[in-house]
């Protein structure tokens, strides 16, 4: 008989994230209380992060799913649509801001060539135009690699646009903060684990799913949306992605306010399942902003329960009161 030593520490959990250290994804993972002091596994892309979860190398993966400026992250949405056995268990928001960094000894007036990921460069263009109007841009493969090229000598740039977290890990000189042109820019991240039962509803929840239209006919999208509208459910995200098997065939990525245990949400998902040839339930989980979901009283759980009881009474021949 094997006994467990009560003083033995539980095994460490592993979390995959888009690395290397200093990325916005690492900043999102740092918000997860249960991930602290656990093993963090740096990976190179979203597919690798999710494969880690599916194949058991990691317990969960943090991935970016949506940006307030650039919209949905298509690679993440497509991966979640096509990789079975995954479930979103939480969401986290990270403000998107950038710093200008350089090798030690560099001054801002010395900078004429800047390395930056194209998306980061576009989000800082107004600041760059005002501050360094004569600069030139070298595209980088990621927000962190733009800075790493300065240190390992692979980049000819004088400076790099990077996330603020880069300064916690590398010896770089800070030339400027708050480069982003949109002070309200934020990226939404989701923590993805293997399929598990959804956590209990909190009243401030979100349900994510992916659905396909049955065929291409006038009003097909409206019919899908009516599954939610007629039950008083607000959609905070609706994005289309090509299925890839033919032109004009799309799947829809949906975030709906509420939890699968809410009567109105459960009823909507049943209607969607009857309508759509393929529905992928990605999870019900607490909203990052913890905003309580509001809805008209006519869509309360009690109304749905009473309607079912009324129908059950009709079928059983009970006299109506």
C-alpha positions as CSV (number, residue, x, y, z in Angstrom):
1,X,0.0,0.0,0.0
2,X,1.3,3.4,-1.0
3,X,1.0,6.3,1.4
4,X,1.3,10.0,0.8
5,X,3.5,12.1,2.9
6,X,1.3,15.1,4.0
7,X,4.3,17.3,4.2
8,X,5.3,16.6,0.6
9,X,4.7,19.6,-1.7
10,X,2.2,19.1,-4.5
11,X,3.7,18.7,-8.0
12,X,4.3,21.9,-9.8
13,X,1.9,22.8,-12.6
14,X,3.2,23.9,-16.0
15,X,1.8,26.9,-18.0
16,X,2.7,27.6,-21.6
17,X,2.9,31.2,-22.9
18,X,4.2,33.0,-25.9
19,X,7.7,34.0,-25.0
20,X,10.4,34.8,-24.5
21,X,10.3,36.6,-21.1
22,X,9.0,40.1,-21.2
23,X,6.1,39.7,-23.6
24,X,2.5,40.9,-23.0
25,X,1.5,37.2,-22.7
26,X,3.9,36.8,-19.8
27,X,2.3,39.9,-18.2
28,X,-1.1,38.2,-18.6
29,X,0.1,35.0,-17.0
30,X,1.4,36.9,-14.1
31,X,-2.2,37.9,-13.3
32,X,-3.2,34.2,-12.6
33,X,-2.9,33.6,-8.9
34,X,-2.6,29.8,-9.2
35,X,0.2,30.1,-11.8
36,X,2.6,31.9,-9.4
37,X,5.6,30.0,-8.3
38,X,4.7,27.3,-10.9
39,X,6.7,26.3,-14.0
40,X,6.2,28.6,-17.0
41,X,7.1,27.2,-20.4
42,X,8.0,29.7,-23.1
43,X,6.9,28.7,-26.6
44,X,7.1,30.3,-30.0
45,X,3.5,30.4,-31.3
46,X,-0.1,29.9,-30.3
47,X,-0.3,26.4,-31.9
48,X,2.6,25.2,-29.9
49,X,1.1,26.6,-26.7
50,X,-2.3,24.8,-27.3
51,X,-0.5,21.6,-28.4
52,X,1.3,21.6,-25.1
53,X,-2.1,21.5,-23.4
54,X,-3.6,18.8,-25.6
55,X,-0.6,16.6,-25.4
56,X,-0.1,17.0,-21.7
57,X,3.1,18.9,-21.6
58,X,1.3,21.8,-19.9
59,X,-1.7,22.1,-17.6
60,X,-2.8,25.3,-19.3
61,X,-1.8,27.9,-21.9
62,X,-2.2,31.7,-22.0
63,X,-2.9,33.1,-25.4
64,X,-4.0,36.4,-26.9
65,X,-7.5,36.3,-28.3
66,X,-8.5,39.9,-29.0
67,X,-7.0,43.4,-29.2
68,X,-9.1,46.6,-28.8
69,X,-7.3,48.3,-31.7
70,X,-6.6,45.4,-34.2
71,X,-9.6,43.1,-33.4
72,X,-9.5,39.4,-33.0
73,X,-6.3,37.3,-33.1
74,X,-7.1,35.1,-36.1
75,X,-4.5,32.5,-35.4
76,X,-5.8,31.9,-31.9
77,X,-9.5,31.8,-33.1
78,X,-8.7,29.3,-35.9
79,X,-6.7,27.1,-33.5
80,X,-9.5,27.0,-31.0
81,X,-12.0,26.1,-33.7
82,X,-10.0,23.1,-35.0
83,X,-8.2,21.7,-32.0
84,X,-10.5,19.5,-29.9
85,X,-10.3,18.9,-26.2
86,X,-9.7,22.5,-25.1
87,X,-11.7,24.8,-22.7
88,X,-11.3,28.5,-21.8
89,X,-11.1,28.8,-18.0
90,X,-10.4,32.5,-17.5
91,X,-9.7,35.8,-19.2
92,X,-7.3,38.6,-18.4
93,X,-6.8,42.1,-19.7
94,X,-3.4,43.7,-20.3
95,X,-3.0,47.4,-21.2
96,X,-1.0,47.7,-24.4
97,X,1.8,50.2,-24.1
98,X,5.3,50.3,-25.4
99,X,8.8,51.6,-24.5
100,X,11.7,52.6,-26.6
101,X,14.9,50.8,-25.5
102,X,18.5,50.8,-26.7
103,X,21.9,49.5,-25.9
104,X,23.5,51.1,-22.8
105,X,25.0,54.4,-23.6
106,X,22.6,55.3,-26.4
107,X,20.8,58.7,-26.3
108,X,17.4,59.4,-27.8
109,X,19.0,62.0,-30.2
110,X,21.3,59.2,-31.5
111,X,18.4,57.1,-32.8
112,X,17.6,57.0,-36.5
113,X,16.9,53.3,-37.1
114,X,14.2,51.6,-35.1
115,X,13.3,47.9,-34.9
116,X,9.7,47.1,-34.2
117,X,7.0,44.5,-34.9
118,X,4.8,46.0,-37.7
119,X,1.7,46.1,-35.4
120,X,3.6,47.8,-32.6
121,X,5.2,50.2,-35.1
122,X,1.7,51.2,-36.4
123,X,0.4,51.7,-32.9
124,X,3.3,54.1,-32.1
125,X,3.6,55.9,-35.4
126,X,2.2,59.3,-34.2
127,X,4.7,59.4,-31.3
128,X,7.5,58.5,-33.6
129,X,6.5,61.1,-36.2
130,X,6.5,63.8,-33.6
131,X,9.6,62.8,-31.7
132,X,11.9,61.2,-34.4
133,X,10.5,62.5,-37.7
134,X,13.6,61.3,-39.7
135,X,13.6,57.7,-38.3
136,X,13.6,54.5,-40.4
137,X,11.9,51.3,-39.5
138,X,13.3,47.7,-39.5
139,X,10.4,45.1,-39.1
140,X,10.9,42.6,-36.3
141,X,9.3,39.2,-35.9
142,X,8.0,40.0,-32.4
143,X,7.9,42.7,-29.8
144,X,10.6,41.1,-27.8
145,X,12.9,40.0,-30.7
146,X,13.1,43.7,-31.7
147,X,15.0,44.3,-28.5
148,X,16.9,41.1,-28.4
149,X,18.5,41.9,-31.7
150,X,20.1,44.9,-30.1
151,X,21.8,42.7,-27.5
152,X,22.9,39.8,-29.6
153,X,24.2,41.9,-32.4
154,X,21.8,40.6,-35.1
155,X,20.1,44.0,-35.6
156,X,21.5,47.1,-37.0
157,X,18.9,49.2,-35.3
158,X,19.7,52.0,-32.8
159,X,16.7,51.3,-30.7
160,X,13.7,49.0,-30.4
161,X,10.0,49.3,-29.6
162,X,9.1,46.7,-26.9
163,X,6.8,45.9,-24.1
164,X,7.7,47.5,-20.7
165,X,8.4,44.0,-19.2
166,X,11.5,43.7,-21.3
167,X,13.3,46.0,-18.8
168,X,12.8,43.4,-16.0
169,X,14.8,40.8,-17.8
170,X,17.5,42.5,-19.9
171,X,20.1,45.2,-19.5
172,X,18.7,47.9,-21.8
173,X,18.6,51.6,-21.6
174,X,15.1,53.2,-21.4
175,X,14.8,56.1,-23.8
176,X,11.1,56.8,-23.7
177,X,7.8,55.4,-22.1
178,X,4.2,55.6,-23.2
179,X,4.8,55.4,-26.9
180,X,1.3,54.0,-27.8
181,X,-0.9,56.4,-29.7
182,X,-4.1,55.0,-28.1
183,X,-3.9,55.2,-24.3
184,X,-6.9,52.9,-24.0
185,X,-5.5,50.1,-26.0
186,X,-5.8,46.7,-24.3
187,X,-5.3,43.1,-25.3
188,X,-7.6,40.3,-24.0
189,X,-6.0,37.0,-23.1
190,X,-7.6,33.7,-22.3
191,X,-6.3,30.8,-20.2
192,X,-6.9,27.5,-21.9
193,X,-6.9,24.1,-20.3
194,X,-8.0,20.6,-21.3
195,X,-11.8,20.1,-21.3
196,X,-13.3,20.5,-17.8
197,X,-16.6,21.3,-16.3
198,X,-17.2,25.1,-16.3
199,X,-16.7,26.9,-13.0
200,X,-19.8,27.9,-11.1
201,X,-21.5,31.1,-12.3
202,X,-20.6,34.3,-10.6
203,X,-23.1,36.7,-12.2
204,X,-20.3,38.3,-14.1
205,X,-19.6,35.7,-16.7
206,X,-18.9,35.2,-20.4
207,X,-19.6,32.2,-22.7
208,X,-17.4,31.7,-25.7
209,X,-18.2,29.4,-28.7
210,X,-17.8,29.0,-32.4
211,X,-20.6,28.1,-34.7
212,X,-21.1,27.5,-38.4
213,X,-24.1,28.4,-40.6
214,X,-26.0,25.4,-42.0
215,X,-25.9,26.8,-45.6
216,X,-25.6,30.1,-47.5
217,X,-29.1,31.6,-47.8
218,X,-30.6,35.1,-47.2
219,X,-31.0,35.7,-43.5
220,X,-28.9,32.7,-42.3
221,X,-26.7,34.9,-40.1
222,X,-29.8,36.7,-38.7
223,X,-31.3,33.3,-37.8
224,X,-28.2,32.4,-35.9
225,X,-28.2,35.7,-34.0
226,X,-31.9,35.4,-33.2
227,X,-31.0,32.4,-31.0
228,X,-29.4,35.0,-28.6
229,X,-31.5,38.1,-29.2
230,X,-34.8,36.4,-28.5
231,X,-33.5,35.2,-25.1
232,X,-32.1,38.6,-24.1
233,X,-28.4,37.7,-24.5
234,X,-25.9,40.4,-25.5
235,X,-23.0,39.5,-27.7
236,X,-19.7,41.2,-26.8
237,X,-17.8,39.6,-29.8
238,X,-18.9,38.4,-33.2
239,X,-16.1,37.7,-35.7
240,X,-16.1,35.7,-38.9
241,X,-13.3,33.4,-40.0
242,X,-13.2,31.4,-43.2
243,X,-13.7,27.7,-42.8
244,X,-11.3,27.1,-45.7
245,X,-13.1,24.4,-47.6
246,X,-14.8,26.7,-50.1
247,X,-15.2,30.4,-50.9
248,X,-18.0,32.1,-48.9
249,X,-18.0,29.5,-46.1
250,X,-17.4,31.1,-42.6
251,X,-17.5,30.1,-39.0
252,X,-18.4,32.7,-36.3
253,X,-16.5,33.3,-33.1
254,X,-19.0,34.4,-30.4
255,X,-18.7,35.8,-26.9
256,X,-22.0,36.0,-25.2
257,X,-22.7,37.7,-21.8
258,X,-23.7,35.0,-19.3
259,X,-23.0,31.5,-18.1
260,X,-24.1,28.1,-19.6
261,X,-25.9,27.4,-16.3
262,X,-28.1,30.5,-16.8
263,X,-31.5,29.3,-18.1
264,X,-31.5,31.8,-21.0
265,X,-28.0,30.8,-22.1
266,X,-28.7,27.1,-21.9
267,X,-31.9,27.6,-23.9
268,X,-29.9,29.7,-26.5
269,X,-27.3,27.0,-26.9
270,X,-29.9,24.3,-27.4
271,X,-31.5,26.5,-30.1
272,X,-28.0,27.1,-31.7
273,X,-27.3,23.4,-31.6
274,X,-30.5,22.7,-33.5
275,X,-29.7,25.4,-36.1
276,X,-26.0,25.0,-36.7
277,X,-24.2,21.9,-38.1
278,X,-21.3,22.5,-35.8
279,X,-21.0,24.3,-32.5
280,X,-17.8,24.3,-30.5
281,X,-18.4,25.3,-26.9
282,X,-15.2,27.0,-25.7
283,X,-16.2,27.7,-22.1
284,X,-18.1,29.8,-19.6
285,X,-15.8,31.7,-17.2
286,X,-15.7,34.9,-15.1
287,X,-15.3,38.2,-17.0
288,X,-12.0,39.9,-16.6
289,X,-13.7,43.2,-15.7
290,X,-16.0,41.4,-13.2
291,X,-18.9,43.5,-14.6
292,X,-22.3,42.0,-13.5
293,X,-24.4,40.9,-16.5
294,X,-27.7,42.8,-16.7
295,X,-30.8,41.6,-18.5
296,X,-34.5,42.4,-18.6
297,X,-36.6,40.6,-16.0
298,X,-38.5,38.7,-18.7
299,X,-35.4,36.8,-19.4
300,X,-34.7,35.7,-15.7
301,X,-34.1,32.1,-14.9
302,X,-37.5,31.9,-13.1
303,X,-39.3,32.8,-16.3
304,X,-37.7,30.0,-18.2
305,X,-38.3,27.5,-15.4
306,X,-42.0,28.5,-15.1
307,X,-42.5,28.1,-18.9
308,X,-41.1,24.6,-18.8
309,X,-43.3,23.7,-15.8
310,X,-46.3,25.1,-17.7
311,X,-45.5,22.9,-20.8
312,X,-45.0,19.9,-18.6
313,X,-48.4,20.5,-17.0
314,X,-50.0,20.7,-20.4
315,X,-48.4,17.4,-21.5
316,X,-49.5,15.6,-18.3
317,X,-53.0,16.8,-18.4
318,X,-52.9,18.9,-15.3
319,X,-55.7,21.5,-15.0
320,X,-54.5,25.1,-15.5
321,X,-54.9,27.3,-12.5
